[in-house]
Amino acid sequence: MLRAGRRRFYIFFALLLYAADAAAKRFALASGRALSFNEGVSFGLFRECGAEASTLMNAAVLAVMLFAFARALRRDNGAGLCAPLALLAAGAAGNFTDRLVYGRVVDWLPLPCPFFGTLWMNAADLWLIAGAGILVFRLFFPRGGRD
């Protein structure tokens, strides 16, 4: 089992990321700047399924991320997975909260994308992408020691 101080650090890290995403979205909504509202799941997929289905899919993703994060926190060899799973849990929680509060995900960061035009994102999406990237890298290139 990870030491209590390390577990608290990773939990604090996830909560800090979650709070940063919520604050950024609140600021974007209050600023009157151009926004995009994602009514689908990731990148607007399954938009036609409706708000309830999107919320349910988001809830399932959040449940899996929280389970994996909690499991990594309890395992001796889970330290290398805690940071990416904290990113994934915070991102999933941020987008799920949007679905509950606003009925859709608030995207405030427009990124030009050569193949899709403008891709709208938010901080939670960035946490999800970073967490998934780090997790894949850690799974393919594990280190022998602990973090």
Backbone as CSV, one residue per row, in Angstrom:
resi,resn,N_x,N_y,N_z,CA_x,CA_y,CA_z,C_x,C_y,C_z
1,MET,0.844,-1.179,0.000,0.000,0.000,0.000,0.888,1.240,0.000
2,LEU,0.531,2.230,-0.795,1.286,3.482,-0.806,1.225,4.130,0.572
3,ARG,2.262,4.847,0.909,2.249,5.572,2.181,1.106,6.568,2.175
4,ALA,0.599,6.859,3.368,-0.556,7.748,3.502,-0.272,9.127,2.909
5,GLY,0.933,9.642,3.103,1.281,10.954,2.560,1.244,10.971,1.045
6,ARG,1.702,9.905,0.427,1.661,9.817,-1.047,0.223,9.717,-1.544
7,ARG,-0.593,8.931,-0.856,-2.003,8.813,-1.247,-2.692,10.169,-1.154
8,ARG,-2.460,10.883,-0.063,-3.065,12.215,0.111,-2.598,13.162,-0.983
9,PHE,-1.317,13.082,-1.356,-0.795,13.944,-2.415,-1.541,13.719,-3.726
10,TYR,-1.699,12.461,-4.126,-2.367,12.167,-5.396,-3.849,12.551,-5.350
11,ILE,-4.492,12.350,-4.220,-5.891,12.760,-4.081,-5.993,14.281,-4.168
12,PHE,-5.106,14.998,-3.486,-5.086,16.460,-3.555,-4.832,16.921,-4.986
13,PHE,-3.910,16.265,-5.680,-3.592,16.586,-7.066,-4.844,16.461,-7.940
14,ALA,-5.586,15.361,-7.792,-6.810,15.158,-8.583,-7.849,16.222,-8.248
15,LEU,-8.026,16.536,-6.974,-8.998,17.559,-6.578,-8.602,18.944,-7.082
16,LEU,-7.316,19.233,-7.079,-6.823,20.518,-7.584,-7.102,20.643,-9.087
17,LEU,-6.852,19.585,-9.840,-7.145,19.596,-11.277,-8.640,19.777,-11.535
18,TYR,-9.449,19.086,-10.759,-10.903,19.201,-10.888,-11.348,20.642,-10.623
19,ALA,-10.815,21.243,-9.558,-11.165,22.623,-9.207,-10.694,23.608,-10.277
20,ALA,-9.513,23.377,-10.835,-8.997,24.257,-11.888,-9.898,24.204,-13.115
21,ASP,-10.366,23.026,-13.481,-11.278,22.899,-14.616,-12.587,23.628,-14.340
22,ALA,-13.155,23.440,-13.150,-14.414,24.099,-12.808,-14.255,25.619,-12.814
23,ALA,-13.152,26.107,-12.274,-12.913,27.556,-12.241,-12.742,28.119,-13.651
24,ALA,-12.024,27.414,-14.504,-11.819,27.881,-15.876,-13.145,27.943,-16.629
25,LYS,-13.997,26.949,-16.437,-15.295,26.938,-17.111,-16.179,28.062,-16.575
26,ARG,-16.159,28.264,-15.271,-16.961,29.334,-14.683,-16.509,30.694,-15.204
27,PHE,-15.199,30.881,-15.292,-14.657,32.133,-15.818,-15.053,32.321,-17.281
28,ALA,-14.947,31.260,-18.079,-15.294,31.344,-19.495,-16.772,31.684,-19.677
29,LEU,-17.630,31.090,-18.868,-19.060,31.381,-18.965,-19.364,32.831,-18.584
30,ALA,-18.683,33.336,-17.569,-18.921,34.703,-17.103,-18.306,35.752,-18.017
31,SER,-17.302,35.391,-18.790,-16.568,36.369,-19.598,-17.298,36.784,-20.871
32,GLY,-18.268,36.012,-21.275,-18.993,36.334,-22.493,-18.248,35.975,-23.770
33,ARG,-17.164,35.259,-23.653,-16.396,34.857,-24.838,-17.098,33.727,-25.576
34,ALA,-16.641,33.470,-26.787,-17.223,32.399,-27.591,-16.964,31.051,-26.927
35,LEU,-18.002,30.247,-26.861,-17.921,28.918,-26.255,-18.543,27.902,-27.205
36,SER,-18.283,26.653,-26.918,-18.947,25.570,-27.622,-19.509,24.640,-26.559
37,PHE,-20.687,24.116,-26.796,-21.305,23.217,-25.836,-21.408,21.839,-26.469
38,ASN,-20.762,20.870,-25.844,-20.717,19.504,-26.347,-21.881,18.723,-25.752
39,GLU,-22.799,18.341,-26.594,-23.946,17.584,-26.120,-23.777,16.086,-26.331
40,GLY,-22.699,15.708,-26.989,-22.405,14.297,-27.185,-21.446,13.816,-26.104
41,VAL,-20.720,12.775,-26.423,-19.718,12.282,-25.482,-18.398,12.892,-25.927
42,SER,-17.364,12.152,-26.095,-16.070,12.688,-26.504,-16.136,13.228,-27.921
43,PHE,-15.666,14.456,-28.097,-15.628,15.121,-29.401,-16.996,15.154,-30.083
44,GLY,-18.057,15.209,-29.293,-19.400,15.311,-29.845,-19.980,14.002,-30.365
45,LEU,-19.287,12.894,-30.152,-19.807,11.604,-30.625,-21.100,11.246,-29.897
46,PHE,-21.949,10.532,-30.534,-23.214,10.025,-29.979,-24.155,11.154,-29.549
47,ARG,-24.029,12.310,-30.167,-24.884,13.462,-29.865,-26.353,13.112,-30.053
48,GLU,-26.625,12.295,-31.054,-28.006,11.946,-31.375,-28.647,11.009,-30.355
49,CYS,-27.868,10.458,-29.436,-28.407,9.541,-28.429,-29.181,10.264,-27.328
50,GLY,-28.953,11.563,-27.200,-29.685,12.335,-26.196,-28.859,12.598,-24.945
51,ALA,-29.338,13.550,-24.171,-28.628,13.994,-22.973,-28.529,12.889,-21.921
52,GLU,-29.586,12.114,-21.761,-29.572,11.064,-20.737,-28.518,10.011,-21.051
53,ALA,-28.444,9.605,-22.307,-27.453,8.594,-22.698,-26.037,9.142,-22.552
54,SER,-25.828,10.394,-22.923,-24.503,10.999,-22.781,-24.106,11.088,-21.321
55,THR,-25.048,11.459,-20.475,-24.763,11.543,-19.036,-24.453,10.157,-18.476
56,LEU,-25.201,9.168,-18.903,-24.963,7.799,-18.445,-23.593,7.295,-18.893
57,MET,-23.220,7.583,-20.142,-21.893,7.172,-20.630,-20.796,7.895,-19.860
58,ASN,-20.987,9.180,-19.590,-20.017,9.933,-18.791,-19.910,9.360,-17.382
59,ALA,-21.040,8.983,-16.793,-21.040,8.400,-15.453,-20.268,7.082,-15.429
60,ALA,-20.442,6.279,-16.471,-19.725,5.003,-16.546,-18.219,5.226,-16.651
61,VAL,-17.810,6.187,-17.477,-16.383,6.494,-17.606,-15.832,6.981,-16.277
62,LEU,-16.569,7.872,-15.613,-16.123,8.387,-14.312,-15.990,7.253,-13.301
63,ALA,-16.952,6.344,-13.259,-16.897,5.224,-12.313,-15.660,4.366,-12.545
64,VAL,-15.356,4.073,-13.790,-14.168,3.271,-14.114,-12.896,4.007,-13.702
65,MET,-12.824,5.304,-13.993,-11.624,6.087,-13.647,-11.436,6.165,-12.132
66,LEU,-12.516,6.396,-11.389,-12.407,6.465,-9.932,-12.022,5.115,-9.340
67,PHE,-12.576,4.040,-9.879,-12.219,2.697,-9.406,-10.734,2.422,-9.648
68,ALA,-10.259,2.720,-10.860,-8.847,2.475,-11.187,-7.929,3.340,-10.324
69,PHE,-8.299,4.590,-10.115,-7.502,5.498,-9.285,-7.457,4.994,-7.841
70,ALA,-8.592,4.622,-7.289,-8.628,4.114,-5.915,-7.816,2.830,-5.779
71,ARG,-7.898,1.979,-6.762,-7.131,0.720,-6.726,-5.627,0.985,-6.775
72,ALA,-5.207,1.923,-7.635,-3.782,2.260,-7.725,-3.286,2.859,-6.411
73,LEU,-4.134,3.644,-5.746,-3.737,4.241,-4.468,-3.526,3.189,-3.388
74,ARG,-4.205,2.076,-3.496,-4.121,1.030,-2.468,-3.026,-0.002,-2.732
75,ARG,-2.469,-0.018,-3.931,-1.487,-1.040,-4.283,-0.069,-0.566,-4.044
76,ASP,0.800,-1.481,-3.655,2.215,-1.162,-3.466,2.861,-0.707,-4.774
77,ASN,2.513,-1.354,-5.861,3.132,-1.035,-7.148,2.291,-0.072,-7.971
78,GLY,1.356,0.612,-7.345,0.470,1.504,-8.067,0.985,2.924,-8.213
79,ALA,2.147,3.239,-7.639,2.622,4.629,-7.640,2.820,5.171,-9.047
80,GLY,3.314,4.373,-9.953,3.544,4.837,-11.318,2.269,5.101,-12.090
81,LEU,1.155,4.594,-11.597,-0.125,4.798,-12.262,-0.965,5.892,-11.615
82,CYS,-0.593,6.330,-10.427,-1.430,7.281,-9.692,-1.545,8.632,-10.385
83,ALA,-0.454,9.174,-10.893,-0.515,10.498,-11.542,-1.394,10.470,-12.798
84,PRO,-1.189,9.529,-13.733,-2.070,9.534,-14.898,-3.524,9.217,-14.543
85,LEU,-3.746,8.362,-13.562,-5.119,8.057,-13.169,-5.759,9.235,-12.446
86,ALA,-4.969,10.035,-11.740,-5.498,11.267,-11.132,-5.945,12.230,-12.221
87,LEU,-5.147,12.368,-13.278,-5.527,13.205,-14.413,-6.822,12.705,-15.055
88,LEU,-6.912,11.410,-15.275,-8.100,10.831,-15.905,-9.343,10.993,-15.027
89,ALA,-9.188,10.747,-13.725,-10.331,10.883,-12.811,-10.796,12.338,-12.741
90,ALA,-9.856,13.278,-12.666,-10.218,14.697,-12.601,-10.912,15.153,-13.888
91,GLY,-10.399,14.719,-15.031,-11.021,15.082,-16.300,-12.415,14.511,-16.448
92,ALA,-12.564,13.242,-16.105,-13.885,12.607,-16.199,-14.866,13.263,-15.229
93,ALA,-14.401,13.592,-14.026,-15.272,14.243,-13.040,-15.672,15.645,-13.496
94,GLY,-14.737,16.379,-14.092,-15.048,17.724,-14.568,-16.105,17.723,-15.655
95,ASN,-15.977,16.835,-16.616,-16.966,16.781,-17.695,-18.302,16.211,-17.214
96,PHE,-18.258,15.277,-16.276,-19.500,14.740,-15.716,-20.250,15.821,-14.934
97,THR,-19.518,16.623,-14.191,-20.146,17.716,-13.442,-20.846,18.679,-14.397
98,ASP,-20.210,18.982,-15.530,-20.851,19.840,-16.530,-22.181,19.257,-16.986
99,ARG,-22.202,17.962,-17.207,-23.443,17.326,-17.676,-24.540,17.475,-16.632
100,LEU,-24.174,17.345,-15.361,-25.178,17.476,-14.302,-25.626,18.921,-14.128
101,VAL,-24.688,19.866,-14.186,-24.996,21.270,-13.915,-25.596,21.979,-15.123
102,TYR,-24.983,21.778,-16.301,-25.388,22.521,-17.497,-26.140,21.674,-18.531
103,GLY,-26.169,20.371,-18.341,-26.816,19.495,-19.312,-25.950,19.181,-20.514
104,ARG,-24.744,19.709,-20.554,-23.782,19.500,-21.644,-22.419,19.957,-21.151
105,VAL,-21.391,19.638,-21.891,-20.026,19.991,-21.494,-19.661,21.348,-22.081
106,VAL,-19.100,22.209,-21.249,-18.688,23.543,-21.664,-17.263,23.479,-22.194
107,ASP,-17.081,23.805,-23.461,-15.758,23.861,-24.080,-15.427,25.315,-24.366
108,TRP,-14.270,25.767,-23.927,-13.914,27.183,-24.036,-12.598,27.432,-24.768
109,LEU,-11.894,26.395,-25.134,-10.587,26.552,-25.773,-10.653,26.097,-27.230
110,PRO,-10.701,27.047,-28.183,-10.738,26.651,-29.598,-9.330,26.357,-30.117
111,LEU,-9.162,25.184,-30.699,-7.874,24.807,-31.274,-8.059,24.526,-32.764
112,PRO,-7.287,25.209,-33.613,-7.400,24.917,-35.045,-6.879,23.516,-35.329
113,CYS,-7.637,22.773,-36.075,-7.275,21.391,-36.401,-7.390,21.230,-37.914
114,PRO,-6.305,20.868,-38.594,-6.326,20.841,-40.057,-7.361,19.893,-40.660
115,PHE,-7.727,18.849,-39.952,-8.642,17.870,-40.517,-10.096,18.093,-40.126
116,PHE,-10.328,18.777,-39.007,-11.685,18.916,-38.486,-12.144,20.361,-38.338
117,GLY,-11.381,21.315,-38.787,-11.731,22.723,-38.572,-11.288,23.137,-37.181
118,THR,-12.186,23.659,-36.391,-11.862,24.069,-35.030,-12.287,22.980,-34.057
119,LEU,-11.379,22.576,-33.204,-11.650,21.588,-32.177,-11.774,22.336,-30.854
120,TRP,-12.927,22.244,-30.220,-13.160,22.925,-28.951,-12.870,21.970,-27.804
121,MET,-12.164,22.485,-26.804,-11.778,21.669,-25.647,-11.960,22.474,-24.373
122,ASN,-11.702,21.820,-23.261,-11.659,22.469,-21.957,-10.520,21.842,-21.163
123,ALA,-10.293,22.332,-19.962,-9.185,21.805,-19.157,-9.377,20.320,-18.853
124,ALA,-10.608,19.898,-18.591,-10.854,18.479,-18.315,-10.432,17.610,-19.491
125,ASP,-10.690,18.078,-20.706,-10.259,17.331,-21.888,-8.738,17.234,-21.938
126,LEU,-8.069,18.318,-21.581,-6.602,18.296,-21.549,-6.107,17.305,-20.508
127,TRP,-6.768,17.256,-19.343,-6.367,16.284,-18.308,-6.562,14.860,-18.837
128,LEU,-7.675,14.623,-19.529,-7.945,13.283,-20.067,-6.904,12.864,-21.096
129,ILE,-6.560,13.777,-21.990,-5.566,13.466,-23.021,-4.197,13.225,-22.402
130,ALA,-3.806,14.092,-21.474,-2.504,13.931,-20.820,-2.462,12.635,-20.008
131,GLY,-3.513,12.366,-19.252,-3.553,11.140,-18.444,-3.492,9.890,-19.294
132,ALA,-4.254,9.874,-20.387,-4.236,8.706,-21.275,-2.864,8.543,-21.921
133,GLY,-2.266,9.642,-22.354,-0.938,9.565,-22.968,0.111,9.044,-22.011
134,ILE,0.115,9.564,-20.789,1.086,9.112,-19.781,0.835,7.655,-19.423
135,LEU,-0.425,7.285,-19.283,-0.760,5.904,-18.934,-0.292,4.931,-20.010
136,VAL,-0.557,5.250,-21.255,-0.104,4.378,-22.349,1.418,4.287,-22.348
137,PHE,2.089,5.421,-22.186,3.545,5.417,-22.142,4.054,4.552,-20.990
138,ARG,3.443,4.702,-19.800,3.872,3.909,-18.630,3.612,2.422,-18.827
139,LEU,2.549,2.081,-19.504,2.255,0.665,-19.727,3.217,0.035,-20.724
140,PHE,3.641,0.791,-21.730,4.567,0.271,-22.719,6.018,0.367,-22.271
141,PHE,6.331,1.322,-21.405,7.704,1.527,-20.944,7.734,1.606,-19.425
142,PRO,7.451,0.506,-18.735,7.431,0.539,-17.267,8.834,0.727,-16.709
143,ARG,8.874,1.381,-15.572,10.148,1.539,-14.878,10.247,0.462,-13.820
144,GLY,11.451,0.077,-13.517,11.657,-0.983,-12.539,11.357,-0.526,-11.121
145,GLY,11.654,0.722,-10.794,11.453,1.215,-9.439,10.152,1.952,-9.270
146,ARG,10.005,2.531,-8.127,8.814,3.315,-7.818,9.064,4.773,-8.162
147,ASP,7.997,5.550,-8.210,8.113,6.994,-8.469,8.791,7.692,-7.315
